[in-house]
Amino acid sequence: MGAKANAIEHATQAHLQPRVDSNPQYEEFGKRVERIITKRQNGSITDPEAVERLTEVSNEILEFEEELSEQGLSDASYAIYLTLDEEYGDVIADEETAKNVAQDLWEGFEEEIQTDFEGWETRDSTRKAIRKMVIQRLIKTHGLSSLAKDDEFLEETIGYLIENAE
């Protein structure tokens, strides 16, 4: 049974690792997997319990990805949507508004930001251009000046856009 737990452990981690920075939900899944691994290693849970819990997390990941696909949002849009919906509910009217803002920011990124040269993602000028685009769209298109002034939101959004464009 230990081999099965190891196999699920490694497969789940391998699936999550490249996605952790692209969406906060993957980070949460990764933390859950780590907790299960730690409990298994220190004997708090048995191998069969670890297999069951890891399988549950794996199934939740697949459901999450299916929902993501059904929503028609890119990974970046969905990450921004989750951030807006979960952390800025006092600013965003409803889920549909959060979805529209997230999609608009991704579309703005694709339309306005030049990403066709080596090292674009690490240049200060690129980050400044993304920041400007996000602020302009938040204010002019969506009337969300409070979000446009929220440095934490802006930095998270810039990170999601860059990470998902690569």
Buried (B, 14 or more C-beta within 10 A) or exposed (E): EEEBBBEBBEEBBEBBEEBBBBBBBBBBBBEBBEEBBEBBEEEEBBBEBBBBBBBEBBEBBEEBBEEBEEBEBBBBBBBBBBBBBEBBEEBBEEEEBBBBBBBBBBEBBEEEBEEEEEEBBEEEEBBEBBBEBBBEBBBEEBEBEEBBEBEEBBEBBBBBBBBBBE
